Each structure stands twice: as C-alpha cells, then as structure tokens.
Amino acid sequence: MRVIEWGWLNLARLTDRLTRPLEGQSTVEYALVGALVVIVSAGAMTILGTQISSVFHNISSTLSGAAPSAH
C-alpha cells in the first residue's frame, strides 16, 4: 500500500513541475534585454561620441562666459 502512495505522490510532484510556469525565465529575459541596452548604448556612444563632446564643450564655454565666478 505504501508503494502506491509514494507513486501517486511522485506523480503529483512531476505533474506540478511540468505544469507550473518557469520562474527563472523572466530573469534570463531581463538579462538579455539589459545586455542589448548596453550594446546599443556602447555603439551609440562610439558613433556619436565626438559630436556629444563638442555639444557639451559649447555648453560649458557658453555658461562660463555668461555668469561671473562666485569666488
């Protein structure tokens, strides 16, 4: 009788494992999206790096001439 009870218990556990959603799947998806964001950001910085640097340089020079120093 105990063999049958353990058999049903193991069958119930196996069925539960096969029917419930995978918990680790969302973590992998978040990691893939994060990696994609990093790759795209690095590519954009490489392509637009000098243009962005010149924009910030122009902003900095404009602001330094607009207001006197607080020293």
trRosetta pair geometry for C-beta under 8 A, 3 or more apart (Angstrom, degrees):
i j d omega theta_ij theta_ji phi_ij phi_ji
1 4 6.0 -56 -158 34 37 109
1 5 6.6 35 148 -18 68 106
2 5 5.4 -53 -148 36 39 114
2 6 6.3 36 156 -17 70 104
3 6 6.0 -55 -147 38 30 107
3 7 6.3 35 151 -23 63 108
4 7 5.5 -53 -148 34 32 117
4 8 6.5 30 156 -16 65 103
5 8 6.0 -55 -150 36 30 107
5 9 6.3 31 152 -19 64 108
6 9 5.5 -54 -145 38 34 114
6 10 6.2 33 156 -17 67 106
7 10 6.0 -55 -146 38 28 107
7 11 6.3 29 154 -19 63 108
8 11 5.5 -53 -144 38 32 113
8 12 6.3 36 154 -22 65 104
9 12 5.7 -53 -150 34 30 112
9 13 6.6 29 152 -17 63 105
10 13 5.6 -52 -148 36 34 112
10 14 6.3 34 154 -18 66 106
11 14 5.8 -54 -146 38 31 111
11 15 6.2 32 155 -19 65 107
12 15 5.8 -54 -145 38 29 111
12 16 6.3 33 154 -22 63 106
13 16 5.6 -54 -148 35 31 113
13 17 6.5 30 155 -18 64 105
14 17 5.8 -54 -149 35 32 110
14 18 6.4 24 155 -14 65 109
15 18 5.9 -60 -146 40 31 107
15 19 6.0 11 163 -7 68 116
16 19 6.3 -67 -137 44 25 98
16 20 6.0 18 172 -20 66 113
17 20 6.8 -53 -130 31 21 102
21 25 7.5 -91 164 26 89 132
22 25 4.2 85 97 -26 114 114
23 26 7.5 -54 179 21 41 99
24 27 5.3 -53 -161 36 59 117
24 28 6.4 58 146 -20 80 101
25 28 5.9 -57 -154 36 34 110
25 29 6.4 33 151 -19 67 107
26 29 5.5 -53 -147 37 36 113
26 30 6.3 38 154 -20 68 102
27 30 5.8 -51 -148 35 31 110
27 31 6.5 31 152 -18 63 106
28 31 5.6 -54 -149 36 33 112
28 32 6.4 33 153 -19 66 104
29 32 5.7 -53 -148 36 33 110
29 33 6.4 30 155 -15 66 105
30 33 5.8 -55 -146 39 32 109
30 34 6.1 34 154 -20 65 109
31 34 5.6 -54 -146 38 30 114
31 35 6.3 31 155 -20 64 105
32 35 5.7 -53 -146 36 31 111
32 36 6.4 33 153 -20 63 105
33 36 5.6 -53 -149 35 33 114
33 37 6.5 36 152 -21 65 103
34 37 5.7 -52 -149 33 32 112
34 38 6.5 32 153 -18 65 104
35 38 5.7 -53 -149 36 34 112
35 39 6.3 32 154 -19 66 106
36 39 5.8 -55 -146 37 31 110
36 40 6.3 26 157 -14 66 108
37 40 6.0 -57 -144 41 28 107
37 41 6.1 28 157 -19 64 111
38 41 5.8 -57 -144 39 27 111
38 42 6.2 27 158 -19 64 107
39 42 5.9 -55 -147 36 28 109
39 43 6.4 28 154 -17 62 108
40 43 5.7 -56 -149 38 31 112
40 44 6.3 30 155 -18 66 107
41 44 5.8 -55 -145 38 31 109
41 45 6.3 30 156 -18 65 107
42 45 5.8 -54 -146 38 30 111
42 46 6.3 32 154 -21 63 107
43 46 5.7 -55 -148 34 30 112
43 47 6.3 21 158 -12 66 109
44 47 5.9 -59 -142 42 30 105
44 48 5.7 -12 172 19 69 116
45 48 6.7 -70 -123 59 21 83
45 49 5.3 53 168 -75 62 93
45 52 7.7 -56 -134 24 63 149
46 49 6.0 -15 -133 -23 17 119
48 51 5.1 -65 -165 50 71 112
48 52 5.4 71 137 -27 94 105
49 52 6.0 -61 -146 37 25 107
49 53 6.2 24 158 -20 63 110
50 53 5.5 -53 -146 36 32 115
50 54 6.5 31 156 -18 65 103
51 54 5.9 -54 -149 35 31 108
51 55 6.6 34 151 -20 63 104
52 55 5.6 -52 -151 33 34 113
52 56 6.5 28 155 -12 66 105
53 56 6.0 -58 -149 41 31 106
53 57 6.2 34 152 -22 65 108
54 57 5.4 -52 -144 36 34 116
54 58 6.4 37 155 -20 66 102
55 58 5.9 -54 -151 35 30 110
55 59 6.5 29 151 -17 63 106
56 59 5.5 -50 -145 37 36 113
56 60 6.1 38 155 -21 66 106
57 60 5.7 -54 -146 37 29 113
57 61 6.3 24 157 -15 64 107
58 61 6.0 -56 -143 39 29 106
58 62 6.2 30 157 -19 64 109
59 62 5.8 -58 -147 38 28 111
59 63 6.2 20 158 -13 65 110
60 63 6.0 -59 -143 41 27 105
60 64 6.2 25 159 -20 64 109
61 64 5.8 -52 -140 35 30 110
61 65 6.6 21 161 -10 62 108
62 65 6.3 -67 -154 41 27 102
62 66 6.3 28 153 -30 65 114
63 66 5.5 -55 -140 29 34 116
63 67 6.9 -16 -179 19 68 101
64 67 8.0 -82 -143 50 20 72
